[in-house]
Amino acid sequence: MDIQDTIDRITECAEAKGWSVHTSKNPKAEIWQFEFSQFTNAGQDFNFSAEMKDGDPDSLIKSVREYYEGFDPDEEAYLWIGDDGHGRNGAPYHVRDIVADMEVAEGMVLDLLTALEEAGFEPMWA
């Protein structure tokens, strides 16, 4: 399997879970940047990035896992709370709704991670 086949399989896997995927390659290294985006229930255009090194899908899975494990719905919600204690920039008005939406986002990332882990990618050298 060549690198483009691997990228295509990753993209198909993510799109099957509702994600949009944009990829780019670092011109100075064998690192591909994946930008995953999807709308939450409250309409947030939620996105995050993960890296794949040397064409190894396991490195991408590791990167997504690290993002998931470091994701804190409360901390993410805090970023959307205005000075008046309510949602800003289109976020839901009530803090509990913002937190709930961030919990949905966390679940979306876990769903993607699980799908990637279960996809059974072959190592590039196989």
Secondary structure as the mmCIF struct_conf table of DSSP 4:
data_model
#
loop_
_struct_conf.conf_type_id
_struct_conf.id
_struct_conf.beg_label_comp_id
_struct_conf.beg_label_asym_id
_struct_conf.beg_label_seq_id
_struct_conf.end_label_comp_id
_struct_conf.end_label_asym_id
_struct_conf.end_label_seq_id
HELX_RH_AL_P HELX_RH_AL_P1 ILE A 3 ALA A 16
TURN_TY1_P TURN_TY1_P1 LYS A 17 GLY A 18
STRN STRN1 SER A 20 LYS A 25
TURN_TY1_P TURN_TY1_P2 PRO A 27 LYS A 28
BEND BEND1 ALA A 29 GLU A 30
STRN STRN2 ILE A 31 PHE A 39
TURN_TY1_P TURN_TY1_P3 ASN A 41 ALA A 42
STRN STRN3 ASP A 45 LYS A 53
TURN_TY1_P TURN_TY1_P4 ASP A 54 GLY A 55
HELX_RH_AL_P HELX_RH_AL_P2 PRO A 57 GLY A 70
HELX_RH_AL_P HELX_RH_AL_P3 PRO A 73 TYR A 78
TURN_TY1_P TURN_TY1_P5 LEU A 79 TRP A 80
STRN STRN4 ILE A 81 ILE A 81
TURN_TY1_P TURN_TY1_P6 ASP A 83 ASP A 84
BEND BEND2 GLY A 85 HIS A 86
STRN STRN5 GLY A 87 GLY A 87
TURN_TY1_P TURN_TY1_P7 ASN A 89 GLY A 90
BEND BEND3 TYR A 93 HIS A 94
HELX_RH_AL_P HELX_RH_AL_P4 VAL A 95 GLU A 118
TURN_TY1_P TURN_TY1_P8 ALA A 119 ALA A 119
HELX_LH_PP_P HELX_LH_PP_P1 PHE A 121 PRO A 123
TURN_TY1_P TURN_TY1_P9 MET A 124 TRP A 125
#
